[in-house]
Amino acid sequence: MDDSNYDEFGNYIGPELASSSEEEEEEEEREISGFQYNGGQRETEATMDVEEDDEEEASGDEYEARQPPMAMVRRVDALQQQSQIVLHEDKKYYPDAEEVFGPGVEALVQEEDTQPLSEPIIAPVKVRKFEVSEEDEMPETSYSKEFMVDLLGYPAMTRNLVFAGHLHHGKTTLVDLLVASTHTWPEWDKMAPIATPTTKMPKPNDKAFGYTDVHQLERLRGIGLKAMPISMVAQDVKGKSYVLNIMDAPGHANFIDEAIASMRLADGLVLVVDAVEGVMATTERTISAAVREGLAITLVVSKVDRLIMELKLPPADAYYKLKLTIEEVNNAIAACPAADPLMRVSPELGNVCFASASFGWCFSLESFACKYVEQWDMPVQPRDLAKRLWGDIYYHPERRTFLRKRAQDVKEAKRSFVHFVLEPLYKIFAHVAGEDEPELRPVLESLGINLRKADYALDVRSLLRKTLCQFFGPPTGFVGMCVGHVKSPLDNAIQKTERLYTGSMDSATALAMRSCDADGPLVISAVKQYPSSDASAFYVLGRIFSGTLNSGQSVRVLGEGFMPGDDEDMALATVSDTWIHCSRYKVPVSGLSAGSWVLMGGVDSSIGKTATIVDTRTPEDDLAVVRPLHFPTSSVMKIAVEPVVPIELPKMLSGLRKIGKTYPLAQTRVEESGEHMLLGTGELYLDCIMHDLRCMYSEIEIKVADPVVAFRETVSETSALKVYGDSPNGKNRLTIISEPLDQGIAEDIESGEVSLNWPTRKVGQFFESNYNWDILAGRSIWAFGPGDNGPNMFSDDTIPSETDKTRLRSVRDAIKQGFQWATREGPLCDEPMRNTRFRILNADLAEAAIHRGGGQIIPAARRVCYSSFLTAEPRLMEPVNYVEIQAPADCVSAVYTVLGRRRGHVTHDTPKPGSPMYTIKALIPTIDSCGFETDLRSYTHGQAFCQQYFDHWQIVPGDPLDKDTVLRPLEPSSGHQLARDFMLKTRRRKGLGDDVSIDKFVDDPALREIIASLSQ
């Protein structure tokens, strides 16, 4: 028995089969080589060739003699190739892409599961278009584009206008009427007049109305959100052509900044007021801003059709309603401090038009008088007849004369406006609405109105538009009103320059601006920036005050903070393109001259909000900026934003920079905690910002925190004692006290009523005459803060016998910087200070100048300002909104209820004359106004409508430093708990500690003990 056939456990395993395993390995190798593509085939062929050659070689030397030398070499290579070892990575099992698809094909090899499931394998083509545009094919106009460009070269034939007013009062519809009269607009012709007030548009891309509402969000919401320009050529009553540059400004209270920016470009205001609603909150603010800018005011009483079709007032009552509306406007103008009695508007003066733009008509008394003169061939001038069509002027039908008083023998004598204007208008409405084609056609033909047979089959509103459009014709009366009562850029150049230019009025630049000289130095005031249709670039809109701008020209861009001699806020740029902006399309031009509005490309990179653009050839000593915009409101509501994906933070920051370009009052701040804060004027304003940020500029997902408001810090008493502080080296000591400013001073500083750029004598006289200050107290003011127009003051009350004035003057700038730092970030919760005056009483300064440098004085001044502030009964201030509510009489009680739940109170409650509505005016804290409009509509079942805007600051009840105040978690605070609650929540949000102690700013232990004893 052979033990080698068994294993160690006795199991039979048999003899070794070495030969069979070698055969299996050889067979496997042959199988593997047989699966090789091309290479394996070539090896098999080579082997067969070698075998054949061997047979031939065995036959004798005759075969070798017949073979060429290269065949011998190939045979040797085949033998070597057969004997080579082929590695696994060198074997080729499948053909490559070049062999399958041919040369020139790119093959991409990606790892598995690297693309997320949320992304498609082949992404669709993404079209970025965020506005309605007609750039591919410009619409046809009643004039040639070349004629408009040539006419812009004559400033006397140009009128720069801004259309402004309250929300839904018909501004954009009036622009549509002007566009329809000068452009080929088939969508407008086919569309029926929409109901009042404006409803939401059925489709975002519907082009039937809202010619200047090009933004996709404007068309979805049905309101204007951006001021949009449009230029056109229109004719007046005499048939003379003029260029009208029009800015259509939004009417919502949150977007007053767009209207203010538009007024900077314009020479006159077209105030649009609803005939039924009359003067509203935004109307009053618009009038005030126009008076402050020195614009000529003209009035368009819109939606007159509501008096006829909605309120169904008789003609005599409609006259009283129209007269009341006009008197409300005059009262609002007279209430402005800088108003001129010549600004009064009245139809007989020619600066009032009546319109129903949705029905296609607009007329002035002169244009209506022209119809009578032409129809009846009267031997009078239209202007003379127009003066007799308004006011207490009656028409005697028997004598055919006008009387100042109602005739005793004619009991039914009517006012001329009722007899000649309203009654014919009412009759046209009545005939069109109440009669069929057989009875209506001869009546309309007698008035010169010829309609097609298909037009009589339209609904009443569409038929009314067709009829009235033919009866009144193009709005020549409106054009005549603007030409006669709004100055041209040439005539208004002196007033505009003196109001806005900050440079010397004797310089060559100022003289060119005053004469609107097209050959003078180039000066452009750029106030608006518009994104392209795909939001990839920005175009800058500005007004040319002097000179001529050409495409490809090199210019200097001066920022708002530019100062002569300081090039920090100045940049060089090249104007790549110039256009005339017409809302939905742009007319490219080679250049434009003084008095025109120009849209520029290639200069936006260095512009934040506004800028002044000048020629590079202007001497640096002659450079000055146009005054920055001044807004009547502030951005007090803010939200914190952050990207959902942290690595997308750079995209969000880039989007925030673009938001700052397009929204004049939008502000971005970074808190010490690292969160990015967006500040705006209200909920709708911030909502529009977030839409643009998410969809247009960053295209990422962004998280938004709950809205909060900005606070201000102030004092209610004078400092309890003189507080002093030492510099870090201990060789300088400043003594300062703080006290509240007199009521009204902070508002005067912010509005620019007083400025430290004035001579010292003039500043002293201002405070002496307005606030009964001592003349020396007014002259001793060092600074306002924060900034040049901040609502805080720093003054010098040192005595020469106690303080070295020479040394004090040497550190004056450092002390002012410390004051600016302190007022920008208060000690309570890092919010700006307000209505506080700091007085320096003593300054003990080191003899050596090196020991009293800025590094020693600035932090010392800041610490002393903080310590004096905390010893003067510090308080927190919150913003308060003014609210104007329109509601029917049965909803007034519900309005009171909603206001009471949000710490609001009613200040005024009156019925609106001539309408079934009540007007309720109230005040509500901004922090409680979030969601107020939604709550109000819920309680009134959608019958109440409100507008609100920031009005003033008020002190929050309670002491923010009172540690005895008990704050219960998850419960709303009330009463005197509010100040402490707001301060702590703000500090925690900013990453600050809860403790606010004066010990951090006072180094002397004795002074600490005195302050502690006073606080007890």
Long-range contacts (C-beta under 8 A, 24 or more apart in sequence): 32-91, 33-86, 35-93, 36-86, 36-91, 36-92, 36-93, 37-92, 37-93, 37-94, 37-95, 38-92, 39-86, 39-91, 39-92, 43-81, 43-82, 46-78, 46-81, 46-82, 47-78, 47-82, 49-75, 49-78, 50-75, 50-78, 50-79, 50-82, 128-533, 128-534, 128-535, 128-536, 129-533, 129-534, 130-215, 130-216, 130-531, 130-533, 130-534, 130-535, 130-695, 130-696, 131-214, 131-215, 131-216, 131-533, 132-205, 132-207, 132-213, 132-214, 132-216, 132-219, 132-584, 133-214, 133-533, 133-584, 133-585, 134-584, 134-585, 135-533, 135-584, 135-585, 135-586, 138-585, 138-587, 139-183, 139-184, 139-185, 139-584, 139-585, 140-183, 140-184, 141-182, 141-183, 141-184, 141-232, 141-233, 142-181, 142-182, 142-183, 142-233, 143-182, 143-233, 143-241, 145-587, 147-233, 147-241, 148-231, 148-232, 148-233, 148-243, 148-580, 148-587, 149-580, 149-587, 149-589, 149-592, 151-233, 151-241, 151-242, 151-243, 152-231, 152-243, 152-580, 152-592, 152-593, 152-595, 152-596, 153-518, 153-593, 155-488, 155-489, 155-490, 155-516, 155-593, 155-594, 155-595, 155-596, 156-488, 156-490, 156-491, 157-241, 157-242, 157-243, 157-488, 158-242, 158-243, 158-245, 158-488, 158-489, 158-595, 158-596, 159-242, 159-243, 159-244, 159-245, 159-267, 159-268, 159-482, 159-483, 159-486, 159-488, 160-245, 160-265, 160-266, 160-267, 160-268, 160-486, 160-489, 160-543, 160-595, 160-597, 161-244, 161-245, 161-246, 161-247, 161-266, 161-267, 161-268, 161-269, 161-270, 161-482, 161-486, 162-227, 162-246, 162-247, 162-249, 162-259, 162-262, 162-263, 162-265, 162-266, 162-268, 162-269, 162-270, 162-295, 163-246, 163-247, 163-248, 163-249, 163-270, 163-272, 164-249, 164-251, 164-259, 164-262, 164-263, 164-269, 164-270, 164-271, 164-272, 164-286, 164-290, 165-251, 165-271, 165-272, 165-273, 165-282, 165-283, 165-286, 166-251, 166-273, 166-274, 166-277, 166-280, 166-281, 166-282, 166-283, 166-947, 167-223, 167-250, 167-251, 167-252, 167-253, 167-282, 167-947, 168-196, 168-197, 168-198, 168-223, 168-251, 168-274, 169-251, 169-272, 169-273, 169-274, 169-277, 169-280, 169-283, 169-302, 169-303, 170-272, 170-274, 170-300, 170-302, 170-303, 170-355, 170-357, 170-358, 171-224, 171-248, 171-249, 171-251, 171-272, 172-209, 172-210, 172-211, 172-212, 172-213, 172-224, 172-248, 173-198, 173-209, 173-302, 173-357, 173-358, 174-270, 174-272, 174-300, 174-302, 174-355, 174-357, 174-362, 175-211, 175-212, 175-230, 175-246, 175-248, 176-209, 176-210, 176-211, 176-357, 177-355, 177-357, 177-360, 177-361, 177-362, 177-475, 178-232, 178-234, 178-244, 178-246, 178-475, 178-478, 179-211, 179-230, 179-232, 180-360, 181-234, 181-474, 181-475, 182-232, 182-233, 182-234, 182-474, 183-232, 185-211, 192-458, 192-459, 192-461, 192-462, 192-465, 193-358, 193-359, 193-360, 193-461, 193-462, 193-464, 193-465, 194-358, 196-303, 196-305, 196-306, 196-310, 196-358, 198-222, 198-223, 211-583, 211-584, 212-248, 212-583, 214-583, 214-584, 217-688, 217-691, 217-692, 223-250, 223-251, 223-252, 224-248, 224-249, 224-250, 224-251, 224-252, 224-255, 225-250, 225-252, 225-255, 225-258, 225-688, 226-250, 226-255, 226-258, 226-530, 226-662, 227-258, 227-259, 227-261, 227-262, 227-528, 228-583, 229-265, 229-541, 229-581, 229-582, 229-583, 229-597, 229-599, 230-581, 230-582, 230-583, 231-580, 231-581, 231-582, 231-587, 231-597, 232-582, 234-474, 234-475, 234-476, 234-479, 235-474, 235-476, 235-479, 236-476, 236-479, 236-480, 236-483, 237-366, 237-367, 237-370, 237-382, 237-476, 237-477, 237-479, 237-480, 238-480, 240-483, 242-479, 242-482, 242-483, 244-479, 244-482, 245-596, 245-597, 248-583, 251-282, 252-282, 252-684, 252-947, 253-281, 253-282, 253-285, 253-681, 253-682, 253-947, 253-948, 253-949, 254-680, 254-681, 254-682, 254-683, 254-684, 254-685, 254-949, 255-681, 255-685, 256-282, 256-285, 256-286, 256-289, 256-631, 256-632, 256-633, 256-681, 256-949, 257-629, 257-631, 257-633, 257-663, 257-664, 257-665, 257-681, 258-664, 259-286, 259-289, 260-289, 260-629, 260-630, 260-631, 260-632, 260-664, 261-527, 261-528, 261-610, 261-629, 261-664, 262-528, 263-289, 263-290, 263-293, 263-295, 264-293, 264-500, 264-525, 264-527, 264-543, 264-629, 265-525, 265-527, 265-528, 265-541, 265-542, 265-543, 265-597, 266-295, 267-295, 267-296, 267-486, 267-487, 267-488, 267-489, 267-492, 267-496, 268-295, 268-296, 268-297, 268-298, 268-482, 268-485, 268-486, 268-487, 269-295, 269-296, 269-297, 269-298, 270-298, 270-299, 270-300, 270-482, 271-297, 271-298, 271-299, 271-300, 271-329, 272-300, 272-302, 273-299, 273-300, 273-301, 273-302, 273-325, 273-328, 273-329, 274-302, 274-303, 274-306, 275-301, 275-302, 275-303, 275-304, 275-306, 275-307, 275-321, 275-322, 275-325, 276-303, 276-306, 276-307, 276-310, 276-311, 276-321, 276-914, 276-915, 277-886, 277-912, 277-915, 277-917, 278-324, 278-325, 278-328, 278-912, 279-325, 279-328, 279-329, 279-331, 279-332, 280-884, 280-947, 281-882, 281-884, 281-947, 281-949, 282-947, 283-329, 283-332, 284-332, 284-335, 285-632, 285-949, 287-329, 287-332, 287-333, 287-336, 288-332, 288-336, 288-632, 289-632, 291-333, 291-336, 291-338, 291-339, 291-343, 292-336, 292-338, 292-630, 293-499, 294-495, 294-496, 294-499, 296-343, 296-485, 296-486, 296-487, 297-333, 297-343, 297-345, 297-351, 298-345, 298-351, 298-352, 298-353, 298-481, 298-482, 298-485, 298-486, 299-326, 299-329, 299-345, 299-351, 299-352, 299-353, 300-352, 300-353, 300-354, 300-355, 300-362, 300-478, 301-325, 301-326, 301-352, 301-353, 301-354, 301-355, 302-355, 302-356, 302-357, 303-355, 303-356, 303-358, 304-354, 304-355, 304-356, 305-356, 305-358, 305-359, 305-429, 308-425, 308-426, 308-429, 309-429, 311-914, 311-915, 313-914, 315-418, 315-422, 315-423, 315-426, 316-414, 316-415, 316-418, 317-914, 318-422, 319-415, 319-417, 319-418, 319-422, 320-914, 321-913, 321-914, 322-354, 324-913, 324-914, 326-352, 346-390, 347-389, 347-390, 347-417, 348-386, 348-387, 348-389, 348-390, 348-391, 349-485, 350-383, 350-386, 350-480, 350-481, 350-484, 350-485, 351-481, 351-484, 351-485, 352-481, 353-477, 353-478, 353-481, 355-475, 355-478, 356-468, 358-465, 359-461, 359-464, 359-465, 359-468, 359-469, 360-465, 360-468, 360-469, 360-472, 361-468, 361-469, 361-471, 361-472, 361-475, 362-472, 362-475, 362-477, 362-478, 363-472, 363-475, 363-477, 363-478, 364-477, 364-478, 364-480, 364-481, 365-389, 365-390, 365-421, 366-477, 366-480, 367-472, 367-476, 367-477, 367-480, 368-420, 368-421, 368-477, 372-420, 388-416, 389-416, 389-417, 389-420, 389-421, 390-416, 390-417, 391-415, 391-417, 395-419, 395-420, 428-467, 428-468, 428-471, 429-464, 432-460, 432-463, 432-464, 432-467, 433-460, 433-464, 447-471, 488-595, 489-516, 489-594, 489-595, 489-596, 490-516, 490-595, 493-545, 493-595, 496-545, 497-545, 499-627, 500-525, 500-626, 500-627, 501-545, 501-624, 501-626, 501-627, 502-624, 502-625, 502-626, 502-627, 503-622, 503-623, 503-624, 503-625, 504-624, 507-622, 507-624, 508-622, 509-546, 509-614, 509-618, 509-622, 509-624, 512-546, 512-547, 513-545, 513-546, 515-546, 516-545, 516-546, 516-594, 516-595, 517-546, 517-547, 517-594, 518-546, 518-547, 518-548, 518-593, 518-594, 519-547, 519-548, 520-546, 520-547, 520-594, 521-546, 521-547, 521-614, 521-615, 521-617, 521-618, 521-622, 522-546, 522-547, 522-548, 522-549, 522-553, 522-555, 522-613, 522-614, 522-615, 522-618, 523-547, 523-612, 523-613, 523-614, 523-626, 524-549, 524-555, 524-598, 524-600, 524-612, 524-613, 524-614, 525-610, 525-612, 525-626, 526-600, 526-603, 526-607, 526-610, 526-611, 526-612, 526-613, 527-610, 527-629, 529-604, 529-607, 529-661, 529-662, 530-581, 530-599, 530-662, 531-658, 531-662, 531-696, 535-658, 535-696, 535-697, 537-601, 537-604, 538-604, 538-658, 538-661, 538-662, 539-579, 539-581, 539-599, 539-600, 539-601, 539-604, 540-599, 540-600, 540-601, 540-603, 540-604, 540-607, 540-611, 541-581, 541-597, 541-598, 541-599, 541-600, 542-597, 542-598, 542-600, 542-613, 543-596, 543-597, 543-598, 544-592, 544-593, 544-594, 544-595, 544-596, 544-597, 544-598, 545-594, 545-626, 546-594, 547-593, 547-594, 547-615, 548-591, 548-592, 548-593, 548-594, 549-575, 549-578, 549-591, 549-592, 549-593, 549-598, 549-600, 550-575, 550-578, 550-590, 550-591, 551-575, 551-576, 551-577, 551-578, 551-589, 551-590, 551-591, 552-576, 553-591, 553-615, 554-616, 555-603, 555-613, 555-614, 555-615, 555-616, 556-613, 556-614, 556-615, 556-616, 556-618, 556-623, 557-603, 557-606, 557-607, 557-611, 557-612, 557-613, 558-611, 558-612, 558-613, 558-614, 558-623, 558-625, 559-606, 559-607, 559-608, 559-611, 559-625, 560-608, 560-609, 560-610, 560-611, 560-625, 560-628, 562-612, 562-623, 562-625, 564-620, 564-621, 564-623, 564-624, 565-620, 570-623, 571-605, 571-606, 572-616, 573-602, 573-603, 573-605, 573-606, 574-602, 574-603, 575-600, 575-601, 575-602, 575-603, 576-601, 576-602, 577-601, 577-602, 604-661, 607-661, 608-660, 608-661, 609-660, 609-661, 609-664, 610-664, 629-664, 630-751, 630-752, 631-664, 631-665, 633-665, 633-681, 633-949, 633-950, 634-665, 634-681, 634-710, 634-879, 634-950, 635-665, 635-666, 635-667, 635-679, 635-680, 635-681, 635-710, 636-679, 636-681, 636-709, 636-710, 636-879, 636-926, 636-950, 637-679, 637-680, 637-681, 637-682, 637-683, 637-685, 637-686, 637-707, 637-708, 637-709, 637-710, 637-926, 637-930, 638-669, 638-677, 638-678, 638-679, 638-680, 638-707, 638-708, 638-709, 638-710, 639-677, 639-678, 639-686, 639-690, 639-704, 639-705, 639-706, 639-707, 639-708, 640-675, 640-676, 640-677, 640-678, 640-704, 640-705, 641-676, 641-677, 641-678, 641-690, 641-693, 641-702, 641-703, 641-704, 641-705, 642-675, 642-676, 642-702, 642-703, 643-698, 643-700, 643-701, 643-702, 643-703, 644-700, 644-701, 644-702, 644-703, 645-700, 645-701, 648-698, 648-700, 651-698, 651-699, 651-700, 652-676, 652-693, 652-698, 652-700, 652-702, 654-697, 654-698, 655-693, 655-696, 655-697, 655-698, 655-700, 656-693, 658-697, 659-689, 659-692, 659-693, 659-697, 662-692, 663-688, 663-689, 671-989, 671-990, 671-991, 672-830, 672-990, 672-991, 672-992, 673-989, 673-990, 673-991, 675-705, 675-989, 679-710, 681-949, 681-950, 682-948, 682-949, 683-707, 683-929, 683-930, 683-931, 683-933, 707-930, 708-927, 708-986, 708-989, 709-878, 709-879, 709-926, 709-927, 710-831, 710-879, 711-829, 711-831, 711-876, 711-877, 711-878, 711-956, 711-982, 711-986, 712-831, 712-832, 712-833, 712-834, 712-835, 712-876, 712-877, 712-878, 712-953, 713-826, 713-827, 713-828, 713-829, 713-831, 713-832, 713-833, 713-834, 713-836, 713-869, 713-874, 713-875, 713-876, 713-877, 714-740, 714-833, 714-834, 714-835, 714-836, 714-874, 714-875, 714-876, 714-877, 714-955, 715-739, 715-740, 715-835, 715-836, 715-869, 715-872, 715-873, 715-874, 715-875, 716-740, 716-872, 716-873, 716-874, 716-875, 716-955, 717-872, 717-873, 718-872, 719-868, 719-871, 719-872, 720-871, 720-872, 720-1011, 720-1014, 721-871, 721-1010, 721-1011, 721-1014, 722-841, 722-842, 723-864, 723-867, 723-868, 723-871, 723-1002, 723-1007, 723-1011, 724-842, 724-864, 724-1004, 724-1007, 725-860, 725-863, 725-864, 725-867, 725-1001, 725-1002, 725-1003, 726-860, 726-1003, 726-1004, 727-852, 727-856, 727-857, 727-859, 727-860, 728-855, 728-856, 728-859, 728-860, 729-846, 729-851, 729-856, 731-846, 731-851, 731-852, 731-856, 732-811, 732-843, 732-844, 732-845, 732-846, 732-851, 732-852, 732-856, 732-857, 732-860, 733-842, 733-843, 733-844, 734-815, 734-840, 734-842, 734-843, 734-844, 734-857, 734-860, 734-861, 734-864, 735-840, 735-841, 735-842, 735-843, 735-864, 736-838, 736-839, 736-840, 736-841, 736-861, 736-864, 736-865, 736-868, 737-838, 737-839, 737-841, 737-868, 737-872, 738-836, 738-837, 738-838, 738-839, 738-865, 738-868, 738-869, 738-871, 738-872, 739-836, 739-837, 739-839, 739-872, 740-835, 740-836, 740-837, 740-872, 741-791, 741-792, 741-793, 741-835, 741-836, 741-837, 742-771, 744-770, 744-771, 745-771, 745-791, 745-793, 745-835, 746-791, 746-792, 746-834, 746-835, 747-791, 749-784, 749-789, 749-790, 749-791, 749-793, 750-789, 750-790, 750-791, 752-789, 755-788, 755-789, 756-781, 756-783, 756-784, 756-788, 757-788, 782-812, 782-815, 782-816, 782-819, 783-816, 783-819, 783-820, 785-816, 785-819, 785-820, 785-823, 785-824, 786-820, 786-823, 786-824, 786-832, 786-833, 787-820, 790-820, 790-823, 790-832, 791-834, 791-835, 792-819, 792-823, 792-833, 792-834, 792-835, 792-836, 792-837, 792-838, 793-836, 793-837, 793-838, 794-819, 794-837, 794-838, 794-839, 794-840, 795-837, 795-838, 795-839, 795-840, 796-839, 796-840, 797-839, 797-840, 797-841, 798-840, 798-841, 798-842, 798-843, 802-842, 803-842, 803-843, 803-844, 804-843, 804-845, 807-843, 807-845, 807-852, 808-843, 808-845, 810-849, 810-852, 811-843, 811-845, 811-852, 811-857, 813-854, 814-853, 814-854, 814-857, 814-858, 814-861, 815-840, 815-857, 815-858, 815-861, 817-854, 817-858, 817-861, 818-857, 818-858, 818-859, 818-860, 818-861, 818-862, 818-865, 819-861, 819-862, 819-865, 821-858, 821-862, 822-861, 822-862, 822-865, 822-866, 822-869, 823-865, 826-869, 827-866, 827-869, 827-870, 827-874, 827-996, 827-1001, 828-874, 828-876, 828-960, 828-961, 828-983, 828-996, 829-876, 829-982, 829-983, 829-986, 829-987, 829-990, 829-992, 830-986, 830-987, 830-990, 830-992, 831-986, 833-869, 834-877, 834-953, 835-877, 835-953, 836-869, 836-872, 838-865, 838-868, 863-1001, 864-1001, 866-998, 866-1001, 867-998, 867-1001, 867-1002, 870-961, 870-996, 870-998, 870-1001, 871-998, 871-1011, 871-1014, 873-959, 874-960, 874-961, 875-955, 875-956, 875-959, 875-960, 875-979, 876-955, 876-956, 876-960, 876-979, 876-982, 876-983, 877-953, 877-954, 877-955, 877-956, 878-925, 878-926, 878-927, 878-953, 878-954, 878-956, 878-982, 879-925, 879-926, 879-927, 879-950, 879-952, 879-953, 880-923, 880-924, 880-925, 880-926, 880-950, 880-951, 880-952, 880-953, 880-954, 881-923, 881-924, 881-925, 881-926, 881-929, 881-948, 881-949, 881-950, 881-951, 882-921, 882-922, 882-923, 882-948, 882-949, 882-950, 882-951, 883-920, 883-921, 883-922, 883-923, 883-924, 883-929, 883-932, 883-946, 883-947, 883-948, 884-919, 884-920, 884-921, 884-946, 884-947, 884-948, 885-919, 885-920, 885-921, 885-922, 885-936, 885-944, 885-945, 885-946, 886-912, 886-917, 886-918, 886-919, 886-920, 886-944, 886-945, 886-946, 887-917, 887-918, 887-920, 887-940, 887-943, 887-944, 887-945, 888-916, 888-917, 888-918, 888-943, 889-916, 889-918, 891-918, 891-940, 891-941, 891-943, 891-944, 892-918, 892-920, 894-939, 894-940, 894-944, 895-920, 895-936, 895-939, 895-940, 895-944, 897-939, 898-932, 898-935, 898-936, 898-939, 899-924, 901-935, 902-928, 902-929, 902-932, 902-935, 903-928, 904-928, 923-951, 924-948, 925-954, 926-950, 927-982, 956-982, 960-996, 961-996
